[in-house]
Amino acid sequence: MNLNQQELQTLRHLIGSHELAEKKLNFYAEQCQDQQAKQMFKQSAQSASNTRQKLMSFLG
């Protein structure tokens, strides 16, 4: 699949956003004392990671 410049730029932006979200969510999980909240943050971080990996697959 060939991406035009705008699509490529948008894809890079989305990948970066999901990477940042993953890092922040993992940081929040590390800081959290409540086990339920910690698990929620970890699950959300994993979801962001999975989505980032799926987006990266479009790069080739």
N, C-alpha and C positions, 0 to 999 in steps of 0.2 A: 504494500500500500504506500503510495506516494503522498506525502503531506506537503501542503503549501507553507509558506513562511509564517502566515498568521496561525495556522493550525499547530505548527511546530512550536511557536512561541507560547501559545495557549497551553499546550501539553507540558512544556517545561515549567510554566507557572504553576499548573495544577500539581505536578510532581513535587515541586519545591514547597508548595503549601501543605501537602500531605506529609512531607518529611518533617517540616516544622511542627505540625500538629502532633505527629508521633513523638517527637522529642519532648514537647511540652507535656503531653499526657503521661509519658513515662516519668518525667520529673515530678509531676503532681502526685503520681502513684507512690513514688519514693518518699515524699513528704507527708503522705496521708497516714494518720493513725487508725482511722476507722477501716476495718477490713472489707466491708461492703463497698465503700467508696474506692478503696485501693483497687479492688477487683474490677470495678466499673472503669476506672482510668486505664488499667492494663488492657482490658478488652477493647476499649476505644482506641488505644495505641496500636493494638494488633490489627484492628480494622483499617486504620489509616495506613499501616505498613502494607497490608494486603492490597489496598486500592492503589497505593504508590507503585507497587510491583506490577499490577495489571496495566497501569498507565505507561510504565516504562516498556512494557512489551510492545507497545505501538511504535516505539522508536526504532525497532528492528532488532 
